[in-house]
Amino acid sequence: MTLAKNRTKQFAPGQHQGASTQTTPQNYSINKLDIPVDSPPFCRVTNNIKPLLEKVYPPETAEWLTTEIFALIKDTLCPSGREDLKKWNHNNVLLITYGDTITDGKRAPLSVLAEFLETHLYDTVTGVHILPFFPYSSDDGFAIIDYLKVNPELGSWTDIKRIATNFNLMADLVINHISSQHEWFEQFKQNQLPGRNYFITADPSEDLSQVVRPRSSPLLTPVETTEGEKHVWTTFSADQVDVNFENPDVLIEYVKIILSYVEAGARYIRLDAVGFLWKKQGTNCIHLPETHAIVRLFREILQLVDPGISLITETNVPNRENLSYFGNRNEAHMIYNFSLPPLLLNALMQGRSDHLKTWMMSMPPAPIGCAYFNFTASHDGIGMRPAEGLLSGDEYDQLIAAMRNFGGKISMRSRPDGTESPYEINISLFDALKGTVKGEDQWQVERFLCSQTIMMALEGIPAFYIHSLLATHNYTEGVEETGHNRTINRYKWDLKTLETALANPTTAHAKVLNELKRLIKIRRQQTSFHPNATQYTLHPMNPALFAFWRQSLTRDQSIFSVHNLSDQPQELRLSDLNLVSTDDWYDLISGYRFTDDRAVYELAPYQSVWITNKPNSAQDDSMPTLL
């Protein structure tokens, strides 16, 4: 399909998969499914799904799609269909990892991962995001050849289901593009069904300068087909070909994929690069209304099948754009808190909290039924677009310079005017915190632990990249081998080497993992750390301190989370916190008891305190019931 001017071509119901132009009968649902259109199950699907489909497709196509989706989910419809507002609480903590981050040279990597998780993290994390574990051709898994198979070099569906049995599994739906080696694209090149209508072509002479780019590679890629050369849309790379959701059959393909992941045990579905999903000439082709409608559609489908499953959007963009994926509490259940990593990193580089506080005060509480997905590191780099407009020019430059000094790489993106700007910092977070803008120092472990303790206390669900838990250093050799900057934070551990390092309490790997496990266990006991519990930014007079208040949904527990962002001891005046004098107050981290609420307490460099009136408050918070 060629990108049309002003509006995109619509497929009539009878034109799906390039078929004849005969229209679909209006009584299609009865003829195909032998179910009355006024039956309660069909009405539930129609009422929830059809209005969203009509925002994207013509009425007849929406009618056809409604019956197709009903056919796919009718046997697995949840009896109640009510929203589950208890799908998360203070106990939820996730791990992010590749399937082959830990290997032993003998067993399937996923089997090794499962054993490591069960041995070291069973009582630490509750969920695991296994980055794309499918056959792929590039981008470390994000150019998928087959969505329904497990990469045999990693293991099998048996290994995936083993992990899903012991941990809440997050699976990636790489929704914007597929590998150029995918069967659909081979069909496109041969002008065969169904793939011949699954992709977007455009004339390279057309003005596409408004299109937002995440990379500096060409937007269009020439491809030889049986009908001559065509230029296909490739947002991320020549090997990652964007699919055409304007074709309703493409939508059905991805609904089937989502349902297969649910059947395999996934409790979180992550929509990768979803912001670029819909294309329309004359626009920037990002966050278009049709894209938001499809996110809403996927949420409704999951709601109908299993209200306990969460949909999460990955949109590495400026903060306001990212927040739009909550919709009116009817799109993503969770959104990545993309502004947190660069702002937290900058605060620890500068030793002061001003920008972090300004951002935090501007963040709205997540709507009921939604939550922030908090992280400080991931398989990608530290995105700089979410920090746009939040850091001063001088600090931005100082941050980039410091990261280069600590061995990091800077990836660039193309602007519409042809210039380039930093897109992300590629570096191991542990090495990113080996010093400040003043240079390296002796506080690397303490500074790193401070960053993770802040993340754990913030409103939302905390997620740890495995290399953060393991204090992995920059993998510079990998960058030289692959030529890709992101490899720097994708080291593959040999299991024996890792076990040896963790068994030695003097290594940074053991120090960090053991302390983080201890802090996570404390965190998981506190109802004030519920993802939707109250959060207020505090304003101590000392700019080196970052402080905020969390209060449980039942209002019986408060936690004052206070952090020294600097390499010098800092005074904390307890009077700045307004502690209720009738309560006893404790630091959950050190066990220290505060007997004088007017005293001055000295925080060591990068020390954190969680001051509470009710330690170890492990009880389930109730959420309001929505009718």
N, C-alpha and C positions, 0 to 999 in steps of 0.2 A: 504494500500500500504506500502510495506517495503522500508525503506531508502536504496537505492542502493549504491554500491561503485562507486566512481568517477563520476557517472552521475545518474540522477534520471530517473525512468521509465516514458515513455511518453504514454499517452492515445491516441489511434487512434480515429478518429471522431465517428466511430460506437461503440466504447467501453464506451461512456459516460454513467454514471449511471449503470455501470456493465452490459450493454446490450450485444447483440450478436456481433460478430466481423464483421458483414456486414458493408462495408464502405458506407459513405454518398455519394450520387450522386453528381457529380460536378455541375449539374444544380439545386442543392438544393434550391438556392435562388429564382429561377424562379418558381419551383414547389410549394414551400411553400408559397411564398409571392405574386406570380403573379405580380411581378414587374421586368421589364427588368433590367439586370445587368448593362446596360449602361445609366440608368436613372440618372439625376443629383443628387437626394438625395442619391441613393445607391452609386454612385461614390464618393460623399463627404465622406460617412462613410468608404468606402473601402480605399480611399487614406489616410485618417487620422488614421484609426484603424488597418487595416490589417498589415502594416509594423511593428507595435508594437507587435501584436500577434505573428508574425513570429519570433520575438526575443525570445519568450518563448516556443512556441509550434511548432510541425511539420507543414509543409505547409497545409496538408489536414485538420488538426485540426484548424488551423488559418482560413482557408476558411469557415469551418462550424461555428466557433465562430463569424466571421464577419457577417454572415447572421443572426445568433441568436441575436446579439447585435442590428443589424439594425431593426429586428422585434420588439425589445423592445422600440426603440427610434424614429421610423419612424413617429409616430403621434405627436411627441413633438419637432421635429427638429427646431432649431432656423433658421429663414429665411436667415440671413446674414452669420452666422458662424464666424464672425470676432472677434478677441480678444477684450475684453472690458478692456481698460486701465484706466477707470474711476470708477472702482468698489470700490475704497476707496479714501479718501482724509484726510485732517487735522481734519475733523469732527468725524472720527470713533473712538469710545471708547467702549470696550467690558467688560462685567461682566461675571465671572465664578462662577457657583453655582450648588449645588445639588438641585434636585427638592423638597427635604424635609428639606432644611436648616432652613426654618421658618414654624412653624405649630401653629395651634390654638386649636387642639384637637377636632374640629368639622368638618371643611371643608376639602376637598381634599388638600393636601399640595401644589400641582401645582396651584390650585385656589388661595391659600393664597399668594404664590409667585407672581402670576400675579398681584394681588391687591397691594402688597408691591412695586413691580417694578413701577406700574402705579402711585402710590402715592408719592414715595420718589425718584425715579430715572428716571422718564420719560424724563426729560430735562437734564439728566446727561450722561447716557450711550445710545449708539445707537444699541448695539447688546448684546445678552445673550447666553452664552454657558451653556446649561443645561446638566450637566454630565449624564451618561447613565440613561435613564428614563424607561427602559424596565424591564420585569421580570428577576430576576437574582438569583443566588444561593450563591455567595460569592464576596469578593473583592469590596464591596460597589458599585455594579452595573457592574463591568467589567468582570463578568462571566455570560454572557447573555443566558437566556433560550429561548427567542423568540424575534427576532429583529423587528418584525412587530406589537408588542403589547405594549401598555403603561402599566407599572406596576400599577395594580388597587389600590395599597396602596398609590400611588402618585396622581392618577387622570385618565384622559382620553386624547385621541387625541384632543378633544375639548379644553381642557386646554392648550395643546401644541400649537395649532393653534391660540388661543387667544394671547399667548405671541408672536408668530411669526407675528401676525398682527401689533403689536406695536413696536417690536424690531427685528433686524436681528438675526435669530435663527442659532446657531451652534449646530449640532447634531453629536454625536460620532458614528463612524463606528469602533467597536472593531473588527478588521479585522484578527488578528493573531489566535484567539482562541474563542471557545464557552464554555458554561457551560457543565459539564458532565451530566447535566439533560436535555440538549437540545434534541429535537426529533431526530436529526441526529445521536447523539452518541448512543441513545437507538437503532436505526437501525443498527449501527455499531456492537453493542454487539450481536444483533440478526441475523447478516449477512443478513440484508434486504436492499432493495433499498429505497432511493438513498444513505443513509448514510454509507453503508458498504465500499465505496471507498473514503470517505471524510476525512480520517485521516491518520496519519503517524505512522507506527510501526517500531521498530528497535530492534535489538538483544542487550540486555544489556552487552553482552561480547565484543561488538564492541568498538573500541577506538573513543570516542566522546569528548575527552579532549580538543579539540580546540574550541568547541562551546562556544561562549560568553554567560555568564549567568547574568541576572539582579537580580536574587534571589539566596538564598542558598538551596532551595528545590531541590529534585531530578529531573533530566532532563526527565527521563522515569518513567512512572507510570504503574504498572501491572494491567490488567483489565481482568476479566473473561468474555469470550464470548462463544457463542454456538460452536465455533471451538477451545475452549481451552483458556489458558492464553495468552494474548498478551501484549506487552509493548508499550504504546502510548506516543507520544512526548508531553510533558507538560512544556513549557518554564517558565511559571509563577507560576503554582501550580497544584496539582493533580486534582483540580476541574476545571481547565482551559485547555482544550484539544486543541492543535494546529490543525488547518484545513490544508488540503493538496491542495494548489493551483495548483499543477501539474495536478490535475484532472480538465479539462476544465469546468465541470459542477459546480465545486465550484466557479470558476470565475463568471459564469452566475448567481449563487445564489447571489453573492455580488453586481453585477451590478443591479439586481432587488432591492436589499435593498437600494442602493444609490438612485435609481430613486424614491423609495417610500418616502424617506426623502425629496427629492426635491419637490415631490407632496404635502407633508405636510407643506411646506413653508421654509425649511432650506435654508439659504444663505451661510453657511459655512459647509463643510463636513470635520470632523477631523478624520484622520486615526490613530487610537490608536495602539501603539506598532508595527508600520508597518515595522520597520527595521528588524524584525525577521521573516518576512513573508515566505521566501523561504529557504528550507533546502537542503543541499547537503553534503554528507559525504566527509571528507577530507578538509572541509572549516570551518570557524568560524560561518557559518550560520547566518550572520548578514550583511546587506547592499549588498547582492549579486546582480549581474547584472539583474537577473530576477525580483527582488524586485523593482529596479528602473524602469524597463520596465512597470511593472504593475501600479506603481504610474503615469507614463506618460500616460498610457492607460486610467486611471480614469480621469485624467485631460482632455484628448481629448474628452471623452464621455460627461463630463460636459460642455465643450466648445461647443459641438454640440447641447446640449439641452438648455443651458442657460449660455451665456458667463459671466453673472454677478455673478455667484456662484464661491466661492473660495474653493480650496482644501488646507488643512493644514496638515502637517505631524508632528507627535509627536515622536521624537527620542531623548531620554535623554542619549546622548552619547558625547564623546569629540567633541570639536568645529569643527574641520576639517571634521569629519564624518557627523556631523549635516548639515554643509553647502552643502554637496554633494546632498542634496535633492532639491536644486534649479535646479539641472541638468544644462543644457544649456538653462536656462529660459524656460524649457519645462516640469518640474516635478511639485513640489508643488508651489502653489501661495504664500503660507506663511510657514515659519518654526518657531518653537518655539526658542526663543533666550535663550537657556538653560544655557549658561555661565554667563548670567547677574545676576541671583539670588545669587550664591555663591560669585562671585567677588564683587558685590555691598555690600553684607553683610560683607565680609571681610574688605572692604575699610572703612566701618563705625565702625567696631570693632577696626581697627588699627588707624583710624583717618588720613589716607593718601591715595593718589590717584594713586600711581605708577603702581600697577598691573592692575587697572581698565583702566588706560591710555594705557598701553602696549597692552592689549586685544583690546581696542577700535581702536587703530591704525592698528591692524592686520585684522580688520573686513572689508571685501569688501562691497561697497554699494550694496544693493539688486538689482538684475537686473530689468530692466523695466518690469512691469507686475508681479513682485514678491515683497514681503515685509517681514520684520521681525515681529514676533509676540512677543511683549515685555511683560514680566510679572516678578513679584518678588516673588509671592507665588501662590500656587495652591492646589488642593485637595491632591496631593502627597506631598512628602517632598522636601527639597532643594537638588537637585541632586549634588553629588560631582564629578562624572565622568567628567562633562563638565569643571571642574576646574583643571583636571589633566594636569600637566606641566605648569600651570599658577601661582600657588602659591608655595612659598618656603615651605620646610618641616616643619620648625618651625612655620610658620604662619598657616599652615594646622592644626597642632596639637593644636595651641592656639585657633583656631576657633572652633574645635571640643570640646575642654575643656570649652570654654565660653558657647557654646550652652547647654552642659550638666548642667552647673551652672545655666542657666536660665530655667531649667526644660525640656529641649529637650531630645529626644531619638535619637540614632544612629542606622540605619539599615545597615546590612552588606550584601555583595555578595561574592560568591565563585569565586576564580581565577582558571585558568586552572591547576595551580600547587597544588591545594587543600587548599591554604591559603584563608583567608578572608580579605576584606578591606571595609572601609566605602563606602556605596552606596549612602545614602542620610541622611540628617538631618531632623528629624521629630519634628516640633515645629510650634507654631503660630508665624507668622512673627512679629506681634506686640510685643510679649514677647521676641522674638529673639533680639529685639532692645531695651530692657530695660536697657542695659548698654554696656560696651565695654570689651576688654580683661582685663581692670583694675577692672571690677566689675560693679554692678548696680549703677545708679546715677539718677539724677532728670530730665534727658533730653529725656525720652522715647518717649513722644509725638512728640517733635521736631525732634528727630533722625528718627522716623518712617516717618513723613511727608517729611523729606528730601529725604528718599529712594524713595518715591512715586513720588516726584517732578522730580527727576532725570529720573526715568523710563518714565514719561510722555513726557519728552523733547527729548528723544533719537529717532534716525531714526527708524521708524516702527510704528506699531499699538499697543497702550497700552491696556492691559487687567488687570482688578482688580479682584482678588479673593474676594468673598463677605465678608469673614472674615477679610480681610484687610480693606475694607471700613467701617466695623463695629467695628474695633479694638477689635476683640475677643481674649480672653486669651487662654492659653493652656487648653485643655480639658483632664486633667490627669485622671479624673474619668472614662472617656470613654475608655482610654487605659486599665485601670484595668478591665473594663467590657468585652472588646472584646479580649484583649491580642494582639492587633495589634497596632504598633507604629503610623501608619498613622491616627488613630482615633483622635490623639491629636489636629489635625487641621480640624476636621469635626464636630464641635459642632452643635447641633440643637437648635435654638432659639425658645422659646415660644413667639408668636407674642406680647402678652400683656406685657411681661417682656421687650422685645426689644423696644416697643413703649414707655414704661415708661423711659427706659434708654436714648433713643434719645430725649425725651422731656425735660430732665434735662441737661442744657447747661454746667454743671460742670463735667459731666462724660467724660471719655476718649472716649467713644463710640460716643457721640454727638460732641465733639471737632473734632475728626478725620473725621467723616462723613461730617460735615458741611464745614470744611476747604477743604477737597478733592473735594466736590461738587463745591465749589467756584473755585478751581484751574482748575478742569476739564472744567468748562464753559469758563474760560479764554483761556485755551489751545485750545479748539475747535474753537476759533475765529482766530487763527493764521495760515496763509498759510505757514509759515516757518516750521510748525510742520507736513506738509504733509509727509506721510510715506516714500516717495522717495525724499524729499528735501535734498539738500546738507548738509553734516555734516563733520566738521573738528575738530580734537582734538586740544585743546589749551594747552599751556605749561607755566602757570604762575610760577614764581620762588618759590612760597609757595607750598610745597607738600601737605598741608592740603586742598588745593583747587582743586576741579575737575571742569574743564571748557571745553566747546565745543561750536562751532558756527554752527547754522543752518541758511540756506538761502533758501527762497522760490524758486519754480521752475521758476517763472517769474523774479527772481532776484530783486524784489522791496522791500522785507522785510528781515531784518537780525534779529536774536535773539542770544544773547550771554547768554548761560545758565551756571551759575556759582554757585557752591555749597560748603559750608564749611562743611567738613566731620568730623570736630573735636568738642570737648567739650569746646573749648576756642575761644574767639573772634579772627578773622583773618583779616588782611589787604588785600584788593583788590586794586591793582594799576590799575586804568582805562587805563593807558598807555600800560599795558600788553595786552589789548584787541584790540588796534589799531582801536578805534572808529573813523568813518569818521567825521571830525570836522565840516563839513557843515550841518550835520543832528542834530536834537534834539533827545536825547536818554532818554528812560523811563524804569523803572522797572515795568513790567506788574503785578507782584505779590503785591508789596507795593504801587505802584503809584508814587514812588519817581522819580523826574526829575533830571537828571544829567546836571548841567550847566557848569561844568569844566571837559573836557575830560582828564585832567592831574591830577585830584585829586586822593586822596587815600580814599577809602570807607571802613568802618569797617563792616564786616559781623559778626553777632551774632552766637553763637554756633548753627550749623546745619541749618543756614539760607540759603535760595536759592534766587537767583535773575534771572529773565528773562529780560535782557536788550535789548530793541528793538528801532528801528528808526521809526516803523510804528505800533502803537498799534491798536488792534481790526481790524485786516486786514482780514475781513471775505469775501473772494471771492474765487470762484472755480478755482483752477489751471488747466490749460490745459496740457495734456500729449502728447508726440509726437505720431504721427500716424505711425503705423507699417504696411507696405504693405504685 
